[in-house]
């Protein structure tokens, strides 16, 4: 019985450490975008979108990027910058972890389909290989959504689901 409890605590702590590490990545990704102007106001975001359209967007995303994202580029750039920054803070502090993880998952899926297309004639494993920079983070966000990643190592730890049901 005690071994199960120790294993559960260890798993919670490992998941929380992963949450903390992913949070640091996203804090850094968002920090330079929020506190600098090159990405948001200097055309950095639009430059990336143009590169995605030219070299690597899934065919169904090209019209979305060209007809919606680019015309609203500045607003979406701010949304991405502050979104990444907020995701990082939420994951590091263990606050609204599931909400931040849903946002992170949506961002990673948008990035995956916007930039990781290996080509129409590519073998299946090339799709997986091309998506590694986004799919690994997407899987982490899925783990945070369905696991109890916000319980351990959080500023405001919440009771377990079992304890919450008994209240």
ROPAMAR-658326 format. One line per field, with one value per residue: x, z, y of N, C-alpha, C in turn. Coordinates in pm, 1 decimal, decimal comma, m for minus. Example, Ala and Ser with C-alpha at 12.3 -4.5 7.8 and 13.67 -1.06 7.14 Angstrom:
# ROPAMAR-658326
n.east [1319,0:1285,0] .
n.up [780,0:708,0] .
n.north [m569,0:m225,0] .
ca.east [1230,0:1367,0] .
ca.up [780,0:714,0] .
ca.north [m450,0:m106,0] .
c.east [1320,0:1290,0] .
c.up [780,0:787,0] .
c.north [m330,0:3,0] .
***
This chain:
# ROPAMAR-658326
n.east [81,6:189,7:391,1:246,6:142,6:380,4:471,3:263,5:293,9:550,6:502,5:323,9:494,7:690,4:537,0:464,6:718,5:779,5:576,2:665,3:909,7:820,9:673,8:877,9:1001,7:788,4:754,5:994,1:968,0:748,6:832,4:1036,7:884,7:678,6:813,2:971,7:960,0:988,1:865,9:587,7:520,3:707,4:688,4:775,4:610,8:442,3:636,2:718,1:477,0:452,8:675,9:592,8:373,2:504,8:685,8:604,4:348,1:53,7:m163,7:m443,4:m424,8:m309,9:m484,4:m617,9:m408,2:m322,7:m558,7:m683,6:m508,6:m276,5:m397,5:m488,4:m261,6:m108,4:m274,8:m308,4:m45,1:6,5:m173,7:m59,6:192,9:132,2:m24,0:156,0:327,9:151,3:74,3:319,3:362,5:136,4:182,9:427,6:363,8:155,0:m112,4:m435,9:m377,4:m490,2:m651,7:m456,6:m313,9:m494,4:m507,3:m235,9:m220,1:m394,9:m251,0:m14,9:m116,6:m208,3:38,1:173,0:20,5:55,0:323,6:468,8:451,4:557,2:544,7:349,4:408,3:547,1:664,8:486,9:628,8:780,4:601,7:564,7:827,6:870,4:699,0:795,1:889,7:658,8:467,7:561,7:544,1:266,6:182,2:273,4:104,8:m139,9:m100,0:m94,5:m352,7:m514,8:m400,6:m302,4:m150,7:m142,1:m138,2:95,4:385,9:282,0:180,7:m67,4:m181,3:m433,4:m698,9:m699,9:m882,0:m1038,9:m1058,0:m1190,2:m1437,7:m1542,9:m1600,3] .
n.up [0,0:80,8:m110,4:m342,7:m284,6:m267,9:m530,7:m666,5:m570,2:m669,9:m946,0:m974,8:m903,0:m1103,0:m1329,9:m1264,6:m1266,7:m1538,2:m1634,7:m1527,9:m1666,5:m1937,3:m1905,1:m1858,8:m2112,6:m2264,1:m2134,9:m2200,1:m2482,8:m2509,6:m2373,2:m2512,9:m2722,5:m2606,0:m2461,6:m2652,1:m2973,9:m3228,4:m3315,4:m3278,7:m3365,6:m3555,7:m3787,2:m3767,7:m3706,7:m3934,2:m4124,9:m4054,3:m4104,7:m4379,8:m4464,7:m4380,3:m4552,0:m4798,0:m4765,8:m4631,2:m4512,5:m4438,2:m4703,7:m4664,2:m4481,6:m4603,0:m4730,3:m4504,1:m4362,7:m4550,4:m4611,6:m4369,9:m4138,1:m4213,3:m4295,5:m4045,6:m3897,3:m3701,4:m3472,4:m3422,3:m3379,4:m3133,0:m2978,3:m2992,8:m2874,6:m2609,1:m2532,5:m2532,2:m2331,4:m2110,7:m2094,3:m2022,8:m1767,3:m1626,7:m1630,2:m1493,7:m1237,6:m1169,9:m1192,5:m1317,3:m1492,4:m1664,8:m1834,1:m1950,4:m2077,1:m2266,8:m2432,3:m2509,0:m2645,0:m2861,2:m2984,7:m3053,3:m3233,7:m3435,3:m3510,3:m3594,5:m3821,4:m3974,4:m4034,2:m4062,7:m4283,0:m4467,2:m4735,4:m5015,3:m5118,1:m4922,5:m4702,1:m4435,6:m4186,0:m4224,8:m4185,5:m3910,4:m3822,1:m3921,8:m3763,5:m3504,6:m3351,3:m3270,1:m3208,1:m2984,9:m2775,4:m2791,4:m2704,8:m2441,2:m2343,1:m2366,9:m2170,7:m1946,0:m1949,1:m1910,3:m1692,1:m1345,0:m1332,3:m1213,1:m941,2:m783,1:m671,9:m697,3:m652,2:m537,6:m426,2:m510,0:m377,3:m421,4:m683,4:m578,1:m306,3:m337,6:m429,9:m203,1:m41,6] .
n.north [m119,1:126,5:155,3:208,6:462,7:612,1:584,3:715,2:977,7:1029,7:1015,1:1230,7:1438,5:1419,6:1474,6:1734,0:1852,1:1827,2:1991,1:2234,2:2262,6:2280,6:2510,0:2697,9:2702,6:2815,7:3058,4:3184,9:3180,7:3354,7:3583,1:3733,7:3817,2:3965,2:4169,0:4283,3:4446,4:4352,5:4107,5:4152,4:4420,5:4480,5:4331,6:4070,9:3848,7:3835,8:3785,1:3525,7:3387,1:3425,8:3278,8:3025,3:2985,2:2979,2:2767,0:2500,5:2481,9:2297,7:2205,2:2270,0:2473,8:2692,6:2881,3:2979,6:3098,1:3288,9:3437,4:3503,7:3510,0:3665,6:3920,6:4005,8:4026,9:4179,5:4191,6:3915,8:3848,2:3976,2:3830,2:3572,6:3625,8:3723,0:3509,7:3288,8:3379,2:3391,7:3122,6:3009,7:3131,8:3033,6:2756,3:2736,1:2835,5:2672,3:2739,1:2751,1:2539,3:2343,0:2501,0:2668,3:2469,0:2371,5:2595,4:2598,1:2351,8:2398,7:2606,6:2467,4:2277,3:2449,9:2560,0:2328,3:2245,0:2468,9:2485,0:2241,8:2066,6:1793,9:1740,2:1627,0:1375,0:1245,1:987,5:817,9:829,2:1054,3:1261,5:1244,3:1292,7:1552,5:1694,1:1704,3:1926,3:2051,1:1854,1:1714,4:1900,0:1929,5:1676,5:1688,9:1890,6:1756,3:1559,9:1725,3:1822,2:1593,7:1472,7:1517,9:1759,7:2007,4:1981,8:1908,7:2083,1:2342,2:2685,1:2736,2:2471,5:2238,8:2035,7:1676,3:1506,5:1304,1:1375,4:1617,6:1536,5:1422,7:1631,9] .
ca.east [0,0:276,4:462,3:155,0:137,1:506,5:472,9:171,2:358,4:661,2:445,2:273,9:608,5:752,9:447,6:477,6:848,8:762,9:494,9:753,2:1003,9:748,3:641,1:996,8:1012,2:686,7:783,5:1100,3:910,3:661,4:900,6:1102,0:779,6:603,2:896,0:1033,7:857,9:1016,3:767,6:450,5:503,3:812,4:667,3:831,3:505,3:402,2:747,5:707,3:359,4:487,6:763,9:510,3:295,4:596,2:765,5:577,1:214,5:m37,6:m243,4:m568,9:m395,8:m257,3:m584,9:m642,5:m295,5:m318,9:m679,9:m728,0:m400,4:m196,6:m467,6:m503,5:m131,8:m63,9:m359,3:m277,4:90,5:m7,7:m241,3:41,3:295,3:78,9:m69,4:272,0:375,0:53,9:86,6:440,7:339,7:39,0:245,4:531,3:303,9:53,4:m241,1:m512,7:m294,6:m569,0:m690,2:m335,2:m275,5:m584,3:m455,2:m108,8:m248,5:m448,2:m139,9:75,6:m182,3:m204,0:176,6:203,4:m41,9:101,8:466,5:539,3:411,1:677,1:521,3:239,9:459,4:632,3:623,8:418,5:721,9:826,7:504,3:597,3:955,4:856,9:614,6:849,6:902,9:528,2:389,8:609,0:477,1:123,4:163,5:288,2:m19,4:m242,2:m73,4:m133,7:m498,8:m579,0:m337,8:m315,2:m25,0:m147,0:m143,3:225,5:475,4:203,8:169,3:m195,2:m220,5:m574,7:m715,5:m712,9:m1019,7:m1109,6:m1088,1:m1287,6:m1568,7:m1588,4:m1630,9] .
ca.up [0,0:87,8:m237,9:m437,1:m249,8:m308,6:m676,2:m707,8:m542,0:m762,9:m1076,9:m969,3:m902,2:m1235,1:m1418,9:m1229,2:m1315,9:m1682,6:m1648,8:m1498,1:m1778,3:m2053,9:m1870,3:m1881,6:m2257,3:m2313,1:m2079,4:m2284,3:m2615,3:m2502,5:m2314,5:m2611,4:m2808,0:m2529,3:m2420,1:m2769,7:m3071,3:m3360,8:m3351,9:m3281,1:m3441,9:m3656,1:m3901,0:m3745,8:m3717,5:m4074,2:m4195,2:m4029,1:m4175,1:m4523,3:m4482,8:m4367,6:m4675,7:m4907,2:m4742,3:m4524,7:m4454,9:m4493,7:m4807,8:m4616,6:m4398,3:m4682,0:m4747,9:m4372,9:m4333,9:m4647,8:m4614,0:m4237,6:m4044,5:m4258,2:m4284,7:m3904,1:m3845,3:m3578,5:m3360,5:m3393,9:m3322,7:m2990,9:m2917,5:m2979,6:m2778,5:m2472,7:m2506,3:m2494,0:m2202,2:m2009,6:m2081,2:m1944,5:m1627,1:m1568,0:m1608,6:m1390,5:m1106,0:m1144,9:m1181,9:m1441,9:m1576,2:m1773,3:m1927,5:m2024,8:m2160,5:m2382,6:m2520,3:m2564,8:m2741,5:m2982,3:m3048,4:m3114,0:m3352,5:m3538,3:m3557,9:m3666,0:m3954,4:m4048,8:m4066,6:m4059,9:m4392,4:m4531,4:m4878,9:m5046,1:m5148,8:m4812,7:m4629,8:m4309,8:m4079,8:m4247,4:m4120,4:m3767,8:m3803,2:m3947,9:m3661,7:m3369,7:m3274,7:m3216,7:m3156,0:m2850,5:m2684,1:m2792,7:m2617,1:m2303,0:m2307,4:m2345,2:m2039,5:m1844,3:m1951,1:m1858,4:m1567,1:m1234,0:m1336,1:m1135,2:m797,1:m716,2:m698,4:m736,5:m548,1:m471,9:m453,5:m490,0:m329,8:m525,5:m732,0:m483,5:m186,9:m376,7:m440,1:m68,0:28,9] .
ca.north [0,0:242,6:168,3:272,8:604,4:673,6:588,8:819,4:1105,7:1045,7:1046,7:1367,9:1529,4:1416,8:1548,5:1875,4:1897,7:1843,7:2112,1:2346,8:2276,3:2332,5:2648,3:2781,7:2721,6:2908,1:3189,6:3241,1:3206,5:3471,2:3698,6:3819,8:3872,4:4064,3:4281,8:4341,2:4484,9:4295,0:4005,7:4203,3:4544,5:4494,9:4243,4:3937,6:3748,5:3826,6:3721,3:3381,4:3335,6:3422,4:3162,4:2905,0:2971,2:2944,1:2644,9:2406,2:2478,0:2198,3:2272,1:2327,7:2591,2:2803,8:2986,5:3039,2:3186,4:3398,6:3519,0:3547,2:3539,6:3780,0:4048,9:4040,9:3985,6:4245,8:4146,0:3775,4:3846,7:4006,8:3715,1:3466,8:3667,4:3722,2:3373,6:3208,1:3429,3:3349,3:2976,5:2985,9:3168,3:2941,4:2625,3:2747,1:2854,4:2571,1:2807,5:2733,4:2453,8:2280,9:2607,0:2704,5:2354,6:2369,7:2700,6:2551,8:2246,0:2463,7:2677,0:2369,9:2221,9:2553,8:2568,2:2204,9:2246,7:2585,7:2488,1:2113,8:1978,2:1740,1:1722,8:1534,4:1240,9:1198,6:866,8:846,1:865,1:1191,0:1350,0:1243,0:1359,9:1695,6:1757,4:1686,1:2050,3:2090,4:1741,2:1677,3:1993,0:1896,2:1560,1:1736,3:1960,0:1653,0:1500,6:1822,5:1832,9:1473,3:1434,0:1613,1:1833,1:2130,3:1953,1:1910,2:2195,8:2459,1:2786,4:2710,9:2332,8:2211,0:1898,5:1575,5:1489,1:1217,3:1455,0:1719,9:1471,4:1391,6:1757,3] .
c.east [86,0:350,7:375,3:149,9:265,4:513,6:382,5:233,5:471,2:608,3:390,3:388,2:679,9:667,4:455,3:611,9:845,9:682,5:580,2:851,6:938,3:710,2:757,8:1016,1:914,0:703,6:891,6:1047,2:827,3:732,9:962,2:1000,7:701,9:686,7:979,9:924,9:878,0:909,4:629,2:432,2:602,4:799,0:723,5:728,7:465,1:511,5:743,9:590,6:387,1:580,1:686,0:432,1:384,7:660,6:715,5:440,8:134,6:m130,5:m373,4:m546,8:m352,8:m360,4:m618,2:m531,9:m296,7:m438,8:m729,5:m611,7:m319,9:m271,8:m486,9:m372,7:m90,9:m144,7:m326,1:m137,2:86,4:m74,7:m142,9:142,6:245,0:24,4:44,8:322,4:282,3:58,5:208,2:421,6:245,3:101,9:350,2:468,9:194,1:m85,2:m311,7:m437,6:m372,5:m609,2:m570,9:m294,7:m366,9:m539,1:m324,9:m127,7:m301,8:m338,6:m46,4:13,4:m182,5:m63,3:214,4:147,4:1,5:244,8:534,3:500,8:534,6:663,3:419,0:288,1:545,2:575,0:566,0:514,3:780,0:730,8:534,0:727,0:946,2:782,0:675,3:855,5:770,5:451,9:435,3:546,2:327,2:95,4:180,6:160,0:m133,4:m224,2:m116,6:m285,6:m562,6:m517,1:m365,3:m188,3:m26,2:m145,4:m8,5:306,1:400,6:199,7:42,3:m237,1:m368,3:m588,6:m728,3:m858,9:m1101,5:m1149,2:m1193,9:m1427,6:m1628,3:m1628,2:m1777,5] .
c.up [0,0:m43,6:m343,1:m410,8:m292,0:m460,4:m727,7:m685,7:m640,3:m900,9:m1081,0:m975,7:m1037,0:m1335,3:m1391,3:m1276,5:m1467,7:m1711,4:m1628,2:m1613,0:m1903,0:m2028,7:m1892,5:m2030,5:m2304,9:m2255,3:m2163,0:m2424,0:m2614,4:m2457,9:m2419,5:m2706,4:m2736,7:m2500,4:m2532,8:m2869,7:m3207,6:m3404,6:m3370,9:m3373,2:m3556,6:m3775,5:m3885,5:m3762,2:m3863,1:m4158,7:m4177,2:m4104,7:m4324,2:m4554,1:m4474,0:m4496,1:m4789,5:m4889,7:m4624,6:m4462,2:m4518,6:m4592,3:m4756,9:m4530,1:m4479,3:m4696,7:m4614,9:m4339,9:m4424,1:m4631,4:m4477,4:m4149,6:m4089,3:m4252,5:m4139,9:m3828,8:m3714,7:m3458,4:m3323,2:m3335,9:m3173,1:m2916,7:m2894,2:m2871,4:m2635,4:m2434,8:m2461,6:m2355,9:m2089,1:m1988,1:m1995,8:m1797,3:m1558,7:m1538,2:m1498,6:m1252,3:m1073,5:m1126,0:m1317,1:m1542,7:m1691,7:m1877,5:m2013,1:m2119,4:m2282,4:m2482,9:m2586,1:m2669,4:m2871,9:m3057,9:m3118,4:m3237,5:m3466,9:m3596,3:m3639,8:m3808,5:m4038,2:m4098,1:m4085,0:m4171,3:m4466,0:m4682,7:m4904,8:m5069,0:m5037,5:m4750,9:m4494,6:m4202,0:m4100,2:m4186,7:m3970,4:m3740,4:m3822,6:m3836,7:m3522,4:m3288,6:m3214,4:m3154,3:m3016,9:m2747,1:m2677,4:m2701,4:m2470,0:m2257,4:m2286,0:m2208,5:m1927,8:m1835,7:m1880,5:m1729,3:m1458,2:m1223,2:m1250,1:m984,3:m729,6:m760,9:m746,7:m621,1:m467,1:m500,1:m423,8:m441,9:m447,0:m568,4:m634,6:m359,4:m219,2:m387,3:m301,7:10,9:17,0] .
c.north [125,5:263,7:235,9:422,3:675,3:686,9:700,3:956,8:1132,6:1082,4:1188,7:1466,7:1533,9:1493,8:1698,2:1931,2:1917,1:1970,0:2236,6:2370,6:2331,8:2478,2:2742,2:2807,3:2828,1:3047,2:3259,2:3273,3:3334,3:3596,9:3789,2:3882,0:3982,3:4188,2:4340,8:4375,4:4420,6:4195,6:4065,7:4323,4:4559,8:4402,0:4103,9:3827,2:3727,9:3760,7:3570,0:3320,9:3326,2:3305,4:3032,3:2879,9:2923,2:2807,2:2563,7:2406,0:2364,9:2268,8:2334,7:2452,3:2712,3:2915,2:3053,6:3138,3:3309,8:3493,2:3565,9:3592,9:3661,3:3912,2:4096,9:4014,1:4049,7:4198,4:4001,4:3762,5:3877,0:3891,8:3600,7:3502,9:3660,0:3585,0:3284,1:3248,4:3382,5:3198,4:2943,6:3016,4:3070,3:2806,3:2631,1:2754,6:2753,7:2629,1:2795,9:2646,2:2392,3:2384,7:2647,7:2592,2:2340,2:2476,9:2659,7:2443,8:2305,7:2538,4:2578,7:2305,7:2323,2:2564,8:2445,0:2210,0:2366,5:2571,3:2353,8:2017,6:1926,7:1723,0:1613,7:1391,6:1182,3:1071,3:906,7:894,5:1004,4:1293,7:1359,0:1317,5:1509,9:1767,3:1757,1:1814,7:2095,0:1974,1:1699,0:1770,3:1963,6:1777,3:1597,9:1805,8:1861,0:1586,7:1596,0:1835,9:1713,7:1422,5:1535,7:1696,7:1957,9:2106,3:1968,7:2032,7:2319,9:2558,4:2764,6:2567,9:2312,5:2067,8:1801,6:1564,7:1405,8:1295,1:1559,9:1659,9:1443,0:1516,6:1789,5] .
***
